Amino acid sequence: MPQRHEAARPTRPRLMPLPEAEGDPRTRELLAIAPQDPGGGVPNIFTTLVRHPDLYEQFMPFGGQLLVSGRLPGEVRELLILRTAWNTGSRYEWGRHLPLARAEGVTDADIDRIGEGPEAAGWTDLQRHLIRAADELNRDATMSDPTWESLAEHFDDAELIEIVMLVGQYHMVAFFLNATGVELEPGFDGTGFVEGARDDR
């Protein structure tokens, strides 16, 4: 099987976060209602993406629907996002979602085994199916019948759609973060994340 080409990650940002002094009235208005970190700072993902204000304005409601207003339990959502961050090599996505995952009940033991994939010891059956689903979508852009049927025992039609869309959304976000070199803010870390450690299962 041919090996996947691994492009080198940028060593510094290719696009810098937009300084407040350089923003026009529209970008300032968009960032004024962006989620903020403790202390009032706007995360680098948003201050970088706002360089395309039309796209930013459309992206935020969709991302918010999945992250804040979705139908999936928070633990399920964050487990899928962390495995997607692992699969795409996105340190920023991983670092930003670690505290969110812990707040939703993802344990440190779960976090430690995310990099080991679906066959790691300690997963519940449902968690194993979710990790496998994230891997299949990453690798094949689809989900196998056994994985779909296993998830269908736990989730309704709308939730199954959301699982697929969630993984796809965070692939897109990871592509943006990785290609532009968005830097993880101080106070967030990549605990458990190993640069370049990806699975092709």
N, C-alpha and C positions, 0 to 999 in steps of 0.2 A: 504494500500500500504506500503511495507517495506520502512523504511527510508534509505536514502543513508548513507553509512558509511563515516564519515568525519575524515580522517587521520590528525593527528596533524602536523602542518607545522614545519619545522626545526626552532629552535630558533637561530641557527647560521649556516653559510655555511657548507655544507657537503663536497663540493669541493671548494677550494679557487681559485680565479683568478690566472692564471699562472704569477708569477713574471717575469719581463723581463730578469733578471739575470739567471733564470732557463730555459729559452727557448733555443731550439737548432736553427740552421740556418733556418730550414724549418718553425718552428712556428713564428720566428721573421719576416720572409718574408711574411707569411700569415697575421700577425697582422699589418704589415707596410702599407697594402692597405685596412685595415678595416675602417669603418666609425669612425670618431672621434668626441668627444664632444668639445665644445668651450674650448680652453686651451690645446687641443691636447691629452687628455686622451682617451683611448680606453674603451668603455663600458664593464662592468663586464660580460655581457652575452657572449661577444666574447672572452675575455681572459679566461673565464671558459670553453667554448665549444672547444677552440683550444687545450685543453688537448687531444682531439681526432682529430688530424689534418686531417685524411682522410675524416671523416664525415664533419668536418668544411668546408673543401674545396669544397665539393659537396653541402652543405647546403646553402652557401652564395649566389651563383647565383640564386637558386630557391627562396630564401627569397627576394632577391633583385628584381627579376622579379615581385613578388606580391606587394612589398612595393613601388618600384620606377618606374617600367616600366609596371605596370598593366593597364588594360583597364577601370577599374572602376574609377569614379570620386573620388577624394581624400576624400571628406566628407563622401561618402558611405563607402569607405574602412575603415576609422578610426572609424566610428560608429559601424561597424561590429566587429572591433578589440576590442574596448572598452567594448562592450557587452560580447564578448568572454572572455576578462580579468575578467569581473565581474562574469561570469558564472563559471569560473575555479578558482576563488579566487586568481588570480595572481596579487599581488600588484606591482611587478616589471613591468609587461606588462602594467598595468594601468598607472603607474607613468611615464613610458617612452613615452607612446602614448598620454598623455594629451596635451603636447605642440604641437605635430604633428597634433592632431585633431583640436586644436584651429587654427593652421595655415591654415588648410583646410576649415575652416568656420563652424566647429561644435561649437555651442554657449554654453555658460556656462549654460543656461537653459536646453539645450539638455543633457549636461553632468550630471546635477543635477538629471534628470529623468531617466537616463540609468538604475539605480538600481531598478526603479519601474516597469520595464518591458514594454511590448508592449501595455498594456491597460492604461498607464499613460496619463493623459490629456496633450495636447500640441503637440504631435507628428503630423507630416503630415501623410497622408495615406501611402506614400512610406516609411517613416521612421518606421512606425508601422510594415509594412510588413518585413522590414529588421531586426528589433529587433526580431520579431517572427521567422524569418528564422534562426537567430543565436541560438535562444532558442530551436527550434525543432531539429536542427542539434546537439546541445549539449545533449539534452535529449534522442532523438530517433535515432540518426545517420542517419536521413533522413529528408525530407521536405514533409509536407502534400500537397495534390493536390491544395487546395485553396491558400496556401502560394506561391507555385511554379507558379501557374497561375497568381496570382497578380503581382509577380515580372516579369513574362514574358511579361507583358504589358509595362514594362519600360526598359527591358534589352534584348539584343540579346543572341544567344546561347552561344557565347564565354564568355560573361559577366556573364551569369548564372553559367557556369562552374567555373568561377573565384570566384564567391561568395562562392560556396561550398568549393573550394580549399583553399580560404583565411581563412575561419573559421576553417577548418581542420588544416591548417598550424599553426595558432595561438593557437589552442588546443595543438598541439605538443610542441610548444615553451613554453607554460604555464606549461606543464607537466615537461619539463626540468628545468625551472626556479624554480618551486615549490619543486621538489624532491631534487634538488641540493642546494637549499637555497641561490640562487644568490641574493645579496643585492643591493638595489636601491642606486644609487650614490647620493652624496650630490648635492643639487641644483635641484633635482627632488623630487616631493612629491606625496603622495597618496591622494590628496584632493578629497573628495567625495567617497573614497573607504573605506568600513567598513570591517575589517578582519572577515572572516567567513560568511559574508552576501551574500548568494547565493539563487537563485530561482530554483525551480524544476517545473516551469510551462511548 
